[in-house]
């Protein structure tokens, strides 16, 4: 006695194997987002390179400053 557990299923192989298509608007949106990220990364790297010029600080020792006379204390 033989039992058949599965029946034959009619599947159109063209529908199963076809690649999903992306609409042109979605493709343009993805390209725009990638270009936006690239521009932000470029801007960040330029600012990183310019930071050394922007944040230049000159320290002068306290002894090099001119002494200002302090006012006489009042009683």
C-alpha positions in Angstrom: 0.0 0.0 0.0 1.6 3.3 -1.1 0.5 6.7 0.0 1.1 10.0 -1.8 1.6 12.9 0.5 2.1 15.6 -2.0 0.1 16.4 -5.1 1.5 17.9 -8.2 1.4 21.7 -8.1 1.2 23.8 -11.2 3.6 26.8 -10.7 4.6 29.1 -13.5 8.4 29.2 -13.3 8.6 32.5 -15.2 6.8 34.2 -12.3 8.9 32.6 -9.6 12.3 33.3 -11.2 11.7 36.8 -12.4 13.7 39.5 -10.6 11.7 42.1 -8.7 11.7 45.5 -10.5 12.3 48.8 -8.7 10.4 51.8 -10.0 12.3 54.7 -11.4 11.2 57.0 -8.7 12.5 54.7 -5.9 15.8 54.3 -7.8 16.2 58.1 -8.1 15.4 58.5 -4.4 18.1 56.0 -3.5 20.6 57.7 -5.7 19.7 61.1 -4.2 20.2 59.7 -0.7 23.6 58.2 -1.6 24.7 61.5 -3.1 23.5 63.4 0.0 25.5 61.1 2.3 28.6 61.6 0.0 28.3 65.4 0.2 27.9 65.3 4.0 31.0 63.0 4.3 33.0 65.3 2.0 32.0 68.4 4.0 32.9 66.7 7.3 36.3 65.7 6.0 37.0 69.3 4.7 36.0 70.7 8.1 38.3 68.2 9.9 41.2 69.3 7.7 40.5 73.0 8.4 40.1 72.5 12.1 43.8 73.0 12.8 43.7 76.5 11.3 40.4 77.4 13.0 41.3 76.4 16.5 44.8 77.9 16.8 45.3 79.2 20.3 48.3 81.3 21.5 49.1 81.0 25.2 51.1 83.8 26.8 52.8 83.2 30.2 51.6 85.3 33.1 55.1 86.8 33.7 55.0 88.3 30.2 51.9 90.4 30.8 52.3 94.0 31.9 51.6 94.6 35.5 48.7 96.9 36.1 48.8 98.9 39.4 46.1 97.8 41.7 44.0 100.6 43.4 44.9 101.3 47.0 42.6 99.6 49.5 40.1 101.9 51.2 39.3 101.7 54.9 
